[in-house]
Amino acid sequence: MANVKPVPDGYPQVIPYLIVDGAADAIDFYNKVLGTKERMRMGGGGKVFHAELDLGDSMIMLADESPDSPSKSPKGLGGSPVTISLYLPDVDGVWDKAMAAGAKELRPPTDQFYGDRTAQFEDPWGHRWNISTHVEDVSPEEMEKRAKAASAG
């Protein structure tokens, strides 16, 4: 046991674990919209007990909501207090796919003063996503100047 790594190979240190009502459909949505790749899925009786989706150098875990679990989906809670932020190569393309797949628009793609193009949507299961593509390197001095201008306007 002394040689066992505390974080297994192939797993990042931080992994969002999403609870949804309809995990199989959510997996299809995330694969189609975000470009995730299913690593594994366990389940039975039409429910997903645990699934792992790879996304670049990161991972998302998810499962169906269960009355036997204290974890609830955003729909079960009446909303989500969390927004998941992702850097992706093409924010506009992902945005278009999300809207076509039934996501709710929260903020359309917009260039930000800090050098990112960002958008925000809520997926059909109530999870909020902030998607970004870095489009410009901005020096700390320029960022401070732009931040002041943005807050003044």
C-alpha positions as CSV (number, residue, x, y, z in Angstrom):
1,M,0.0,0.0,0.0
2,A,2.9,2.4,0.5
3,N,3.4,2.8,-3.2
4,V,-0.2,3.7,-4.0
5,K,-0.5,7.2,-5.4
6,P,-3.1,9.4,-3.7
7,V,-4.3,10.6,-7.1
8,P,-4.5,7.8,-9.6
9,D,-2.7,8.1,-12.9
10,G,-5.0,9.6,-15.5
11,Y,-7.1,11.6,-13.1
12,P,-6.9,15.3,-12.4
13,Q,-6.9,16.5,-8.8
14,V,-10.2,18.4,-9.1
15,I,-13.1,16.7,-10.9
16,P,-16.7,18.2,-11.0
17,Y,-19.2,15.5,-10.2
18,L,-22.6,16.4,-11.7
19,I,-25.9,14.9,-10.5
20,V,-28.6,15.0,-13.2
21,D,-32.0,13.7,-13.9
22,G,-31.3,11.8,-17.1
23,A,-27.6,11.0,-17.1
24,A,-27.6,9.0,-20.3
25,D,-29.0,11.9,-22.2
26,A,-26.7,14.3,-20.4
27,I,-23.7,12.2,-21.5
28,D,-24.9,12.4,-25.1
29,F,-25.3,16.2,-24.8
30,Y,-21.8,16.7,-23.3
31,N,-20.2,14.5,-25.9
32,K,-21.9,16.4,-28.7
33,V,-21.6,19.9,-27.4
34,L,-18.5,20.0,-25.3
35,G,-16.6,17.2,-27.1
36,T,-16.2,14.9,-24.1
37,K,-15.3,11.3,-24.6
38,E,-16.9,8.7,-22.4
39,R,-14.3,6.8,-20.4
40,M,-16.7,4.5,-18.5
41,R,-20.3,4.1,-17.4
42,M,-21.9,1.9,-14.7
43,G,-25.5,1.5,-14.1
44,G,-28.6,-0.6,-14.3
45,G,-32.4,-0.4,-14.5
46,G,-32.2,2.6,-16.9
47,K,-30.0,4.6,-14.4
48,V,-26.4,5.7,-14.5
49,F,-24.8,5.1,-11.1
50,H,-21.4,6.6,-12.2
51,A,-19.9,7.8,-15.4
52,E,-16.6,9.4,-16.3
53,L,-16.1,11.7,-19.3
54,D,-12.7,13.0,-20.5
55,L,-12.5,16.6,-21.6
56,G,-9.0,17.5,-22.8
57,D,-6.7,17.3,-19.8
58,S,-9.7,17.3,-17.4
59,M,-12.6,15.0,-16.5
60,I,-16.3,15.3,-15.6
61,M,-18.0,12.6,-13.5
62,L,-21.8,12.3,-13.3
63,A,-24.7,10.2,-12.1
64,D,-28.4,10.1,-12.1
65,E,-30.1,11.6,-9.1
66,S,-31.2,9.0,-6.7
67,P,-33.7,9.2,-3.7
68,D,-31.1,7.1,-1.7
69,S,-28.4,9.8,-2.1
70,P,-28.0,13.1,-0.4
71,S,-26.7,14.6,-3.6
72,K,-29.4,16.4,-5.6
73,S,-29.6,17.7,-9.2
74,P,-30.1,21.4,-9.9
75,K,-33.7,20.5,-10.8
76,G,-34.1,18.8,-7.5
77,L,-32.7,21.8,-5.7
78,G,-34.5,24.4,-7.7
79,G,-31.3,25.7,-9.4
80,S,-27.5,25.5,-9.2
81,P,-25.3,27.8,-7.2
82,V,-22.2,26.6,-9.2
83,T,-21.0,27.6,-12.7
84,I,-18.4,25.4,-14.3
85,S,-15.8,27.2,-16.4
86,L,-14.1,25.6,-19.4
87,Y,-11.5,26.8,-21.8
88,L,-12.2,25.4,-25.3
89,P,-10.7,26.1,-28.7
90,D,-13.9,27.5,-30.3
91,V,-16.3,29.2,-28.0
92,D,-18.6,30.2,-30.8
93,G,-18.8,26.7,-32.2
94,V,-19.6,25.2,-28.8
95,W,-22.2,27.9,-28.2
96,D,-23.9,27.1,-31.5
97,K,-24.0,23.4,-30.6
98,A,-25.3,24.1,-27.1
99,M,-28.1,26.3,-28.4
100,A,-29.1,23.7,-31.1
101,A,-29.1,21.0,-28.4
102,G,-31.5,22.8,-26.1
103,A,-29.4,24.8,-23.8
104,K,-30.7,28.0,-22.3
105,E,-28.9,31.2,-23.2
106,L,-27.5,33.1,-20.3
107,R,-24.9,35.3,-22.0
108,P,-24.0,35.1,-25.8
109,P,-20.3,35.0,-26.9
110,T,-18.6,38.3,-26.1
111,D,-15.1,39.6,-26.2
112,Q,-13.9,40.4,-22.6
113,F,-11.4,43.1,-21.6
114,Y,-9.1,40.5,-20.1
115,G,-8.5,38.7,-23.4
116,D,-11.0,35.9,-23.5
117,R,-14.1,35.4,-25.6
118,T,-16.7,34.0,-23.3
119,A,-20.3,32.8,-23.2
120,Q,-22.6,31.2,-20.6
121,F,-25.4,28.7,-20.9
122,E,-27.5,26.4,-18.7
123,D,-27.7,22.9,-20.0
124,P,-31.1,21.0,-20.1
125,W,-30.3,19.5,-16.6
126,G,-29.8,22.9,-14.9
127,H,-26.0,23.0,-14.8
128,R,-24.4,26.3,-15.7
129,W,-21.4,26.5,-18.0
130,N,-19.1,29.4,-18.7
131,I,-17.2,28.7,-21.9
132,S,-14.1,30.6,-22.9
133,T,-11.5,30.8,-25.7
134,H,-8.4,32.9,-24.9
135,V,-8.0,35.3,-27.9
136,E,-5.5,37.9,-26.7
137,D,-2.7,38.1,-24.3
138,V,-3.2,41.2,-22.1
139,S,-0.4,42.6,-19.9
140,P,-1.3,43.3,-16.3
141,E,-1.0,47.1,-16.9
142,E,-3.3,46.9,-19.9
143,M,-5.8,44.7,-18.0
144,E,-5.9,47.2,-15.2
145,K,-6.6,50.0,-17.7
146,R,-9.3,48.0,-19.4
147,A,-10.9,47.0,-16.2
148,K,-11.2,50.6,-15.1
149,A,-12.7,51.5,-18.4
150,A,-15.2,48.6,-18.2
151,S,-16.3,49.5,-14.7
152,A,-16.7,53.1,-15.6
153,G,-19.0,52.4,-18.5
